[in-house]
């Protein structure tokens, strides 16, 4: 086997793993969405993690496919900055989703007598802040000046 065949096998394995992660995130999210007794604030945070993980795994599966088999489509002068921005954003969404779960667990334990921190409205505010924050943090990537090597 030559080096290109090994790289292709590794890319295919990576794509299969990313697809499995996407399917697993969907399977975990289905009961959280459709069974009423699971509509608790903590499960809504778990649903947020599932959505972030699904988006991240789907993005990386598409990225590895395009990068390995269609690099001329992926790496153009017009798409380079947006690809880098999306890489930063989707990975940070997963990290911030886990941080949001941890932060909400901490707040609910420290302020256990405050009813606000156990409501779905508070969870919705936290999740929306997380998505906005993770979308704004990598914005300097777009303002950067790419170096074009020809």
C-alpha positions, -999 to +999 in steps of 0.1 A: +000+000+000+013+034-009+009+065+012-021+079-007-041+046-001-033+048+037-045+084+038-077+075+020-084+046+044-078+069+074-101+096+059-128+070+053-125+057+089-127+093+101-158+100+081-174+068+094-166+078+130-180+113+124-212+099+109-216+076+139-212+105+162-239+124+143-262+095+144-256+089+181-263+125+189-296+123+170-305+091+187-298+106+221-318+138+213-349+120+200-363+110+235-353+143+249-374+160+223-405+138+221-410+124+256-427+150+278-412+138+311-377+145+298-385+182+293-365+193+323-339+221+324-310+197+328-322+176+299-326+208+278-289+214+284-282+178+273-302+185+242-281+216+235-249+194+238-265+169+213-273+197+188-238+212+191-222+177+188-243+169+157-234+201+140-197+196+148-195+160+137-215+167+105-193+197+097-161+177+102-174+147+082-182+170+053-148+188+057-128+156+056-147+144+026-141+176+007-105+180+018-095+144+008-115+140-024-124+175-036-098+199-023-103+223-053-138+229-041-129+235-004-098+255-006-104+286-028-095+321-021-132+330-014-139+301+010-106+299+030-116+324+057-152+311+060-139+275+064-115+285+091-143+305+109-166+275+108-139+253+121-134+275+151-171+280+157-183+244+155-156+231+178-161+259+203-199+253+203-193+218+218-168+231+243-191+260+254-221+236+255-203+214+281-192+246+300-228+258+301-239+225+316-212+227+342-219+263+350-256+257+353-250+228+376-227+250+398-252+278+399-281+255+407-261+241+436-248+273+450-281+292+446-304+263+453-331+286+469-333+308+438-361+295+416-349+315+385-319+292+380-341+261+377-364+274+350-366+267+313-364+304+306-330+306+324-318+277+303-330+293+271-311+325+280-280+305+288-281+284+256-288+314+234-259+333+250-237+304+245-245+302+207-241+339+203-208+340+222-194+310+203-204+327+170-188+360+179-155+348+194-140+335+161-149+366+142-113+380+142-105+350+119-126+367+092-107+400+096-074+382+093-054+385+060-048+351+044-015+345+028-019+331-007+008+307-018+007+300-055 
